[in-house]
Amino acid sequence: MFSLQRLLGRPAEFFGLLEKSSALGAESVAALRAALINRHEVPELEVFAAARRKDKEIINQLEEMLTKVFITPIEREDLEAVATQLYRLPKTVEKFVERYEIVWERMRDYDFSMIAHMLESGAKIVVEMVQSLSRRGNLGEIKALDARLSQIESDAGTVILDALRRIYEPGGDPLREIIAQDLYHILSDCIDVCRSIGRTIALVILKNS
């Protein structure tokens, strides 16, 4: 039967998928922080792979919906842009865990907790920004959240730079230093993803305000 409502779409359905995606990203980051704090057990890669697969399913659902409706709550390319950025977070976290699992025995006593805490804070802000987008939040609110993400990015950069300085000090284990540098690089990518999500959402709200 022809359904006008289906052709027009419902904003809650689109935004609901984006909220689910942001929540999965935050859960993946929280699991990563827990794994880096609990250094007595190697992290289970499947937990992070499952989160990434679930997020991919959400993206596929959104893309399918976009092919079936005429009218969307915001422009199609904006919905796709936000969804694509959100998917990058669990994907990049999974990449870190893939590397970390391989070198866990050598790096299990290495302290990544500070940068992991910053990343978790960033992921929580991303969830807030998506929720604000869903309720058509005002630009001022989004700018404030985006500024917090920017500060986290800056602080994380300082923490990572200080860590790299210590890594480059003479007398250390060369292989361990190379591994640490690689892992910090991926954690930095995770922070950058949060920042990119924030920028994308801010631009979308500005465009649709």
Summary of the structure (lengths in Angstrom):
residues: 209
radius of gyration: 19.0
end to end distance: 35.3
largest distance: 74.0
contacts: 678
relative contact order: 0.15
helix: 82%
strand: 0%
